[in-house]
Amino acid sequence: MGPRSSRVSQPVRVRAPGAGVVEVCTEHSVEPLLAGDDGWWHGELDAPDGTRYWLSVDGGAPLYDPGCWDLEVTPEGPRSIVR
């Protein structure tokens, strides 16, 4: 993987009706997403290009972002990649 020099503001949008909390997580941060009235949660992830991230719903197991543009399989499970 190359150097992570440029930052990217990546929209994150995921459907999780009935969830109490949805968060977007990286190795260094955890940010809550905002709930919409239609069951969709949304927010922005501002991180360097190439950063691995995942979603957490109600504190559960890490999930990949189904809308991500790139995915990497790690020993901890699939991770979405900021692009």
Backbone hydrogen bonds, N-H to C=O, Kabsch-Sander energy under -0.5 kcal/mol:
donor,donor_aa,acceptor,acceptor_aa,energy
5,S,3,P,-1.0
8,V,47,A,-3.1
10,Q,8,V,-0.8
10,Q,45,L,-3.1
12,V,43,G,-2.9
14,V,41,W,-2.3
16,A,14,V,-0.6
16,A,39,G,-2.9
19,A,16,A,-1.9
23,E,56,S,-2.7
24,V,31,E,-2.9
25,C,23,E,-0.5
25,C,54,W,-3.2
26,T,29,S,-2.9
31,E,24,V,-2.7
33,L,22,V,-3.2
34,L,42,H,-3.1
36,G,40,W,-2.5
39,G,36,G,-1.2
41,W,14,V,-3.2
42,H,34,L,-2.4
43,G,12,V,-1.8
45,L,10,Q,-2.8
46,D,44,E,-0.6
47,A,8,V,-2.3
47,A,45,L,-0.8
49,D,6,S,-3.3
50,G,82,V,-2.4
51,T,48,P,-1.9
53,Y,80,S,-2.7
54,W,25,C,-2.0
55,L,63,L,-3.5
56,S,23,E,-2.4
58,D,21,V,-3.4
58,D,56,S,-0.6
60,G,57,V,-1.8
63,L,55,L,-2.6
68,C,65,D,-2.0
72,E,79,R,-2.9
74,T,72,E,-0.6
74,T,77,G,-1.6
77,G,74,T,-1.7
79,R,72,E,-3.0
80,S,53,Y,-2.4
81,I,70,D,-2.0
82,V,51,T,-2.6
